Amino acid sequence: MILQPTTHKPPPNHHHNYHHHHHNQIHLFSPNTLSFSSGLLQNSAFSVKQPPIVPAICNAHRNPLFVACSSISQVHSYGTLDYERRPMLNWNAVYKQISMLEDPKLGSASVLNQVENDDKRLTKWELCRIVKELRKFKRFKYALEVYDWMNNRAERYRITTSDTAIQLDLIAKVHGIASAEHYFLKLPDALKDKRIYGSLLNVYARSRMREKSESLMDIMRSKGYASHALPFNVMMTLYMNLKDHEKLESLISELKEKNIALDIYTYNIWLSSCGAKGAVEKMEEVFELMSADPAINPNWTTFSTMATVYIKLGHLEKAEDCLKKIESRVTGRDRLPYHYLISLYGSAHNKDEVYRVWNLYKASFFNIPNLGYHTVISALARTDEMEGAEKIYDEWLSVKSFFDPRITNILLSSYVRKGLSQKAETMFGQMIEAGGKPNSMTWEIFAEDHIRNTRISEALSCLNSATLADGSKNWRPNPSNVSLILKICEQQADVASKDALLAILRRMGCLNDVAYMSYIPMLSGERIPGGVPVAEDSDGGDDGTFGLLNELQETL
């Protein structure tokens, strides 16, 4: 079966209810459990205005802990409503106004206030639908500002514990973990339910904070909040990305011992863990268990996980079979399967299938977001179909809602890798003329070109520009680039350039990150002012599986 354009028919609305249980208070933040930043309550830079919170409402005949959904991105639902199933109102126009703000400083409130000034009243459902879409496309700051706007109108909008869980997650992404912890601490203990604890657990797991994650998980066990698969899914993903597959297997055993049913997401994470180890036979055994479970219906994410493993290990026939099964499971208005199919066919170097699915994708949706263009251009670049990638890039330029430098970076990186420096510089100039702003990765791509040609001064200049670009707070230079610069500096006895590089690393907080520094063998065991000594046998590396956790976080 191949993909066909579909139209979405929303199902009838469902009413949910949830019985709120009160538990005996347990002292949460003892020195032996969670260690939060000192001065958190007194000196936090983030102040929260929180209106009265009421428990979220869930359907009694369903598991009250989550709303079942069709992709792994919704593992951590924690009782939030599936806004995709409601009929489209005027939220989309408001969402577009917010997402396309030319001046980010104006914020979401400027758009929402203008809507109200035009005598249009926004419902709670519409506002939450706007938040969902903003989060989907990683516009976290704008999403949090929508909640701030609602919080300032407590008499009109009832804030549920599900809303609070989402706000906690957004605060962590926008203001940092310390601010999220402060927000959590300020909430009344009686209102800290499974959703809110689960949201904080997500925050820790996403940041690979093992000790805090494990401590919070123990607290959730003691409160009865770990009697279902969701928190186990969070911890399993954490262990998978920490490469502690033995610990992951122990959680599977715990689920079975406690007679807690494995859900579709538990199986998918288990499959991914097997794949990360290259254990194809074990992965296929897990799939057989999954298929034999009467409560489980393997979804498209199941087959995308297996296809990824098969492609990585060169089993292309098995991969192609999985990709066809993904197509047969695409339903409704979900764009994500198209992105996965295009990307996976690109990884399999099958450009014909990339074009076929891309054309079906465009026929199925009125417009394609930047992420769709990013996916197909990247896939074509991996198949070395540069002419096609350039044509679709030109198409994107003509229809884009805003300039996303990450799309340009795909072609820039390909040109630099092929030694086409002049072509890269020309495209960079065209990007600036079109109003695009280079991000940190843009500058690092040009730094790589200078490194290849041993122009260390120019490379350092680009890396310095990368530290000043928009969004640079979360950027760190590729350790392989750092190692190459250090090697050249050593060969040329260039102490000044080495010091300049270390200054950049210090500014970005790299020198205090043991995990990051473990990627740079030339600095192993060396004591650096303002940094930490790194053992020569430090374990590092990332096989890309942490992307799964990012996907899991899309919906709380």
Salt bridges, closest charged atoms under 4 A:
ASP82 OD2 - ARG85 NE 2.75
GLU84 OE1 - ARG129 NH2 2.94
GLU116 OE2 - ARG156 NH2 2.74
GLU133 OE1 - ARG129 NH1 2.87
GLU145 OE2 - LYS141 NZ 2.63
ASP163 OD2 - LYS124 NZ 2.79
ASP169 OD2 - ARG135 NH2 3.97
ASP169 OD2 - LYS173 NZ 2.96
ASP169 OD1 - ARG206 NH1 2.85
GLU181 OE2 - LYS212 NZ 2.73
ASP189 OD1 - LYS192 NZ 3.14
ASP193 OD2 - ARG195 NH1 2.68
GLU214 OE2 - ARG210 NE 2.98
ASP218 OD1 - ARG221 NH1 2.76
ASP244 OD2 - ARG210 NH2 2.84
GLU254 OE2 - ARG221 NE 2.95
GLU254 OE2 - LYS258 NZ 2.75
GLU284 OE2 - LYS318 NZ 2.96
ASP321 OD2 - LYS325 NZ 3.30
GLU327 OE2 - LYS324 NZ 3.99
GLU327 OE2 - ARG356 NH2 2.30
GLU353 OE1 - LYS324 NZ 3.21
GLU353 OE1 - ARG356 NH2 2.69
ASP384 OD1 - LYS418 NZ 2.48
GLU385 OE1 - LYS351 NZ 3.28
GLU387 OE2 - LYS391 NZ 3.71
GLU390 OE2 - LYS423 NZ 3.06
GLU395 OE2 - LYS362 NZ 3.44
ASP404 OD2 - ARG406 NH2 2.83
ASP449 OD2 - ARG455 NH2 3.53
ASP513 OD2 - ARG476 NH1 2.45
GLU526 OE2 - LYS498 NZ 3.42
ASP542 OD2 - ARG208 NH2 3.14
ASP543 OD2 - LYS243 NZ 3.99
GLU554 OE2 - LYS138 NZ 2.90
